[in-house]
């Protein structure tokens, strides 16, 4: 688990988010945020996909309802319109109970999605409710929304590397691997093993597959 900050200013549960995904089969994060009644007072330039500290900047992220014919369990995926020749997506177990949240602070906002199992296994001993844990920044999966200045800085840093992603640590520090092999040495895996194991995610997180790569 990683934290973007010690706590968020405002927390909004989005009770219709996954119902909308089921009805429409695909939901753009930027479009979903634009259609909320909540005024973020932000001019969103880009997003950063977050998976347990792995960060991938992108122009948008798309939630997609996976075809039941191709999966042994119901599933949804999150696909990132990543910067440059990068590819990033995750596939999640839709049979679990998920909640989506909008989180806001002074200079950044985020959409986070958290399963009941994640809260039970990782946070229930410390927090009295899932909402409280999310407000403290305790979630494994999210999409951070950025305005131009910080977004451009993140993109510029990553474009100077041949890494598929950068890494954000619990202490707030950031590490930019310079190449894809360096990234995979750091996470102690290979692209194939990483994808098939969901980046080594424990089963209760509900992450079935995770792809984070860059074209040679």
N, C-alpha and C positions, 0 to 999 in steps of 0.2 A: 504494500500500500504506500502511496505517496501523497503528499499534501502540497497544493499550490500555495496555500497561505494558512495562517493559524485559524482563520475563520472567514466566512463570507458574510457580507452585510445583509443580504436578503436571500431567502430560499423560497422557491415556488415549486410545489409539486405540479406536474403536468399530467393529470389523470387520463386525458384522452390521447396521449401521444401514441401508445401502442395500438389503441383502437383505430386511430387514423392510419397507422402503418398497415394494419390488417385490411382496412377498407380500400386504401389507395395503392397498396403493394410497394410503394416507394415514397420516401419523404426526404426532401432536401433540408438540411439543418438551417441554412441561411433563409430559405423560404419559410420554414416553420417559425423561426424567430421573428421574421418580418410580419407574420400574421398574428402574433401574440398581441393581446391587449396591453401588455406590459411595455412601457416605453423605456428602453435601455439607455437612451440618450447617448448612443454610440453609433459611429459610422463604421460598420464592420467591414474590414478590408480582407481578412482571411481568417482561417481556423487552424488550430493545432490539435491533431488527434492524439489522445493520451491513453496509453495502455500500460499501467503499472510502472510509470516512469519513462517509458519509451515515448518519444514525441516526434510526430511527423507533421510538418506544416503543409497545408493544402488550401486550395481555393474554395472548397466546399467539402462536405461529407454527406453521403447519401445512405439512408437506411433502406434496405431492400428486404421484402418478405421472400424468403427462399421457397422454391417449388418443393412441395411435399414429396414429389416423385423422385427427387434427387437426394433426399436425406432420410436417414433412419429415424430421426426425431425432428419435430418441427423446429425451424431455425429462421433467424434473420441475420443479415450481414450488414456491416458498416463499411462502405467503400470510400476512400479518401481521394479527392482530386488533387493528388500530391504535386509538390513543386518539382519541376524538372522530370528526369526519366525514372522517377521513383514509383513504386507500387506498394500500396498499403491497404489491407482490408482484414477484417475479423469476422468470424462466423460464430453466432451465439445460439445457445439452446433456448428456444422459445417456449419450451414446456415448463420452464421455471417461472416464478412470479417476479416480474420486473417492474420497477418504478422509474420514471424519468423525472428529472428536476432541472429547473433553471436556477442558476446561482449567479449572483451579481456582487460586484465590489466596485471600488472607485474607478479602476482603469481596465477591468477585464470582466468578462462574463463566461459562463460555461453551461453546457448541457451535460449532465451526468446520468448514467443509467446503472442501477444497482439492483441485484436480485435479493430476495429474502434470504437465500442461503448464504450469500456473502455477508450480510449483516449478522446472521446467526453465528457463523463460524468465526468471524474476525472482529466484530465490534460490539456484540450484545453484552459482553461482560463489562465494557467500559462506558457504553452509552445506553440510555433508557429507550431510545427509539431510533429508527432508521433516519428520520428527518434530522435529529440532533447530530448523528454521526456524519451525515452529508454536509451539514452546516459547518462542521469542524474540518471539512476537507478530506474526509475518509471515504474515498471511493477509488476503485481500480480503473474504471473506464469513463472517459469523458471526451468532449470536444470543447476546447477553449476558443473563445471568440475575441479577436484582437482588432484594434484600430491600427491605422497605417504605420505610425512610428515604430512601435514594438514589433509589429508584424514584419515590416521591411527589414528590421535588424535580424530577426530570426531567419528569414529567407536568405539574406546575404551571408550569414554565418554558415548555413547549411550548403549553399551553392558553392562555397569555397572548398567543399569536401566531395569525396565520392562515396560518402556514407548514405545509407537509406534513411537514417534517422539520427536524432541526438538523444541524450539521456539526461533526465532531470532527477537529481538525488534528493533524499529526504532533508538534507541540510540546506537545500536551496541552490546548491551548486549545479552547474551544467557542464556536461562533457560532450564534445563533438569528436567522434571517431573520424579519422581522415579517409578511410576506405571501407568498403563492405566487409572484407576479411577482418579488419580491425574491429568493426562492430560485432561480428559474430564470434570473434575470440572473446570479446568482453562479456557477451551473454552466454558463452560456453556452449555453442550450438552450431549447427549448419542451417542454411535456409530451408532445406527439406525437413530436417528434424524439428526446427522451430515451427514451421507451418503445421506439421502433423500433430504436434503436442500442444498447440495453442501457446507457443512460447513457454512451455513448461508450466502452464497454469493448472492449479489444483482443480479437481472436478467440480467442486462446489461453486467456483466462479462462473461456470456455464460457458466458458470460451472453448469452442470446438476446434477452430483453426485460426492461425494468425500468419499473414504474409507481410513481411517488411523487406523489400529488396530494391535494388537499383540496377538498371540495365548497364551492361558493360560498354 
